[in-house]
Amino acid sequence: MKNWKLVIEYDGAGYCGWQMQPNGRSVQAELAEALRTLLREPVKVKGAGRTDAGVHALGQVADFKSAVDIEPGRLRWQLNAVLPRDIVVREVAIADDGFDARRSAVARTYSYFILNRLYPSAFWARRSWWISRPLDLVKMRTGAVDLIGVHDFSGFTVV
């Protein structure tokens, strides 16, 4: 049984988040269904983390196990052919047996965007917070000092 690693990007606007939910489409469910179709076996896809409804990702890492013998580049091409256009598999690799997308993660980066101008944006509407009034950059920089750097947020996790 091979341990596979995927790196995925997606526009989460049409999804209830990463994790499978009984009440809506999820990125995890779309990947599992695409893999089941291509590999002709049920596959459990695990992600490095979960995203909420409407959240996008540029480098979400996932893993799954399968005994199917296929070249990683070919599997990537096939997945991208059957997945919805708002989910793209950037990388496919055979990982070490001990690799686990969630437990092997060494960092996570979250980006938040503010669009500060008088009018909204059709392009940035789902990717930013639009504020039409002037921002107080001095206060924002002062408040952001404590956010800069490397932090341990393990106290916010459920074990």
PAVEXPA-762263 format. One record per residue (C-alpha): residue number from 1; residue in three letters; x, y, z. Coordinates in nm, 2 decimals, always signed. Example, Ala and Ser with C-alpha at 12.3 -4.5 7.8 and 13.67 -1.06 7.14 Angstrom:
2
R   num   residu       c1       c2       c3
R     1      ALA    +1.23    -0.45    +0.78
R     2      SER    +1.37    -0.11    +0.71
This chain:
159
R   num   residu       c1       c2       c3
R     1      MET    +0.00    +0.00    +0.00
R     2      LYS    +0.15    +0.33    -0.11
R     3      ASN    +0.12    +0.65    +0.09
R     4      TRP    +0.04    +0.94    -0.15
R     5      LYS    +0.09    +1.31    -0.09
R     6      LEU    -0.12    +1.58    -0.27
R     7      VAL    -0.07    +1.96    -0.28
R     8      ILE    -0.40    +2.12    -0.37
R     9      GLU    -0.52    +2.47    -0.44
R    10      TYR    -0.89    +2.57    -0.44
R    11      ASP    -1.14    +2.85    -0.45
R    12      GLY    -1.36    +2.76    -0.16
R    13      ALA    -1.65    +2.99    -0.25
R    14      GLY    -1.87    +2.70    -0.35
R    15      TYR    -1.78    +2.46    -0.07
R    16      CYS    -1.88    +2.41    +0.29
R    17      GLY    -1.51    +2.39    +0.37
R    18      TRP    -1.24    +2.12    +0.35
R    19      GLN    -1.41    +1.85    +0.56
R    20      MET    -1.69    +1.62    +0.44
R    21      GLN    -2.02    +1.75    +0.56
R    22      PRO    -2.37    +1.59    +0.53
R    23      ASN    -2.52    +1.92    +0.42
R    24      GLY    -2.30    +2.05    +0.14
R    25      ARG    -2.01    +2.01    -0.10
R    26      SER    -1.66    +1.98    +0.05
R    27      VAL    -1.32    +1.98    -0.11
R    28      GLN    -1.23    +1.66    +0.07
R    29      ALA    -1.54    +1.48    -0.07
R    30      GLU    -1.47    +1.61    -0.43
R    31      LEU    -1.11    +1.47    -0.40
R    32      ALA    -1.22    +1.14    -0.25
R    33      GLU    -1.48    +1.09    -0.53
R    34      ALA    -1.23    +1.18    -0.80
R    35      LEU    -0.98    +0.94    -0.66
R    36      ARG    -1.24    +0.66    -0.62
R    37      THR    -1.34    +0.71    -0.99
R    38      LEU    -0.98    +0.70    -1.12
R    39      LEU    -0.84    +0.44    -0.89
R    40      ARG    -1.16    +0.23    -0.88
R    41      GLU    -1.14    +0.18    -0.51
R    42      PRO    -1.26    +0.38    -0.21
R    43      VAL    -1.00    +0.62    -0.07
R    44      LYS    -0.99    +0.82    +0.25
R    45      VAL    -0.83    +1.16    +0.19
R    46      LYS    -0.69    +1.34    +0.50
R    47      GLY    -0.59    +1.70    +0.50
R    48      ALA    -0.32    +1.89    +0.68
R    49      GLY    -0.60    +2.11    +0.82
R    50      ARG    -0.95    +2.21    +0.77
R    51      THR    -1.08    +2.53    +0.61
R    52      ASP    -1.41    +2.69    +0.68
R    53      ALA    -1.69    +2.75    +0.43
R    54      GLY    -1.58    +2.99    +0.16
R    55      VAL    -1.21    +2.98    +0.25
R    56      HIS    -0.96    +2.94    -0.03
R    57      ALA    -0.62    +2.75    -0.03
R    58      LEU    -0.31    +2.78    -0.23
R    59      GLY    -0.11    +2.49    -0.09
R    60      GLN    -0.33    +2.25    +0.11
R    61      VAL    -0.15    +1.92    +0.17
R    62      ALA    -0.34    +1.60    +0.18
R    63      ASP    -0.26    +1.23    +0.19
R    64      PHE    -0.43    +0.90    +0.11
R    65      LYS    -0.33    +0.53    +0.08
R    66      SER    -0.37    +0.32    -0.23
R    67      ALA    -0.22    +0.00    -0.38
R    68      VAL    -0.28    +0.12    -0.74
R    69      ASP    +0.03    +0.14    -0.95
R    70      ILE    +0.02    +0.47    -1.14
R    71      GLU    +0.29    +0.73    -1.22
R    72      PRO    +0.24    +1.05    -1.00
R    73      GLY    +0.24    +1.29    -1.29
R    74      ARG    -0.03    +1.09    -1.47
R    75      LEU    -0.24    +1.08    -1.16
R    76      ARG    -0.21    +1.46    -1.12
R    77      TRP    -0.32    +1.50    -1.49
R    78      GLN    -0.61    +1.27    -1.45
R    79      LEU    -0.73    +1.43    -1.12
R    80      ASN    -0.73    +1.77    -1.28
R    81      ALA    -0.93    +1.64    -1.57
R    82      VAL    -1.21    +1.51    -1.35
R    83      LEU    -1.21    +1.76    -1.06
R    84      PRO    -1.42    +2.07    -1.07
R    85      ARG    -1.23    +2.37    -1.21
R    86      ASP    -1.22    +2.54    -0.87
R    87      ILE    -1.00    +2.26    -0.73
R    88      VAL    -0.65    +2.20    -0.88
R    89      VAL    -0.40    +1.94    -0.78
R    90      ARG    -0.06    +2.10    -0.80
R    91      GLU    +0.16    +1.81    -0.69
R    92      VAL    +0.13    +1.44    -0.65
R    93      ALA    +0.40    +1.23    -0.49
R    94      ILE    +0.46    +0.90    -0.33
R    95      ALA    +0.55    +0.98    +0.03
R    96      ASP    +0.73    +0.79    +0.30
R    97      ASP    +0.52    +0.55    +0.50
R    98      GLY    +0.54    +0.77    +0.80
R    99      PHE    +0.41    +1.08    +0.62
R   100      ASP    +0.08    +1.22    +0.76
R   101      ALA    -0.05    +1.55    +0.61
R   102      ARG    -0.17    +1.68    +0.95
R   103      ARG    +0.10    +1.55    +1.18
R   104      SER    +0.39    +1.61    +0.94
R   105      ALA    +0.30    +1.98    +0.88
R   106      VAL    +0.57    +2.22    +1.01
R   107      ALA    +0.39    +2.55    +0.93
R   108      ARG    +0.07    +2.70    +0.82
R   109      THR    +0.03    +3.04    +0.67
R   110      TYR    -0.29    +3.24    +0.67
R   111      SER    -0.34    +3.55    +0.46
R   112      TYR    -0.61    +3.81    +0.50
R   113      PHE    -0.66    +4.10    +0.26
R   114      ILE    -0.81    +4.44    +0.30
R   115      LEU    -0.92    +4.62    -0.01
R   116      ASN    -0.91    +4.99    +0.08
R   117      ARG    -1.06    +5.21    -0.18
R   118      LEU    -1.39    +5.40    -0.25
R   119      TYR    -1.55    +5.13    -0.46
R   120      PRO    -1.57    +4.75    -0.43
R   121      SER    -1.40    +4.49    -0.66
R   122      ALA    -1.56    +4.22    -0.86
R   123      PHE    -1.24    +4.02    -0.85
R   124      TRP    -1.15    +4.07    -0.49
R   125      ALA    -1.50    +4.05    -0.35
R   126      ARG    -1.46    +3.69    -0.23
R   127      ARG    -1.09    +3.73    -0.13
R   128      SER    -1.08    +4.05    +0.07
R   129      TRP    -1.25    +4.27    +0.32
R   130      TRP    -1.36    +4.59    +0.15
R   131      ILE    -1.33    +4.91    +0.35
R   132      SER    -1.42    +5.23    +0.18
R   133      ARG    -1.31    +5.47    +0.46
R   134      PRO    -0.95    +5.57    +0.51
R   135      LEU    -0.75    +5.33    +0.74
R   136      ASP    -0.54    +5.45    +1.03
R   137      LEU    -0.21    +5.28    +0.93
R   138      VAL    -0.03    +5.39    +1.25
R   139      LYS    -0.29    +5.22    +1.47
R   140      MET    -0.29    +4.91    +1.24
R   141      ARG    +0.09    +4.87    +1.26
R   142      THR    +0.09    +4.92    +1.63
R   143      GLY    -0.18    +4.66    +1.67
R   144      ALA    -0.01    +4.41    +1.44
R   145      VAL    +0.33    +4.41    +1.62
R   146      ASP    +0.22    +4.12    +1.83
R   147      LEU    +0.11    +3.91    +1.53
R   148      ILE    +0.44    +3.92    +1.35
R   149      GLY    +0.67    +3.62    +1.39
R   150      VAL    +0.63    +3.25    +1.47
R   151      HIS    +0.37    +3.16    +1.73
R   152      ASP    +0.25    +2.84    +1.89
R   153      PHE    -0.13    +2.82    +1.86
R   154      SER    -0.15    +2.46    +1.99
R   155      GLY    -0.36    +2.59    +2.28
R   156      PHE    -0.64    +2.66    +2.04
R   157      THR    -0.65    +2.30    +1.90
R   158      VAL    -0.86    +2.01    +2.01
R   159      VAL    -0.67    +1.69    +2.08
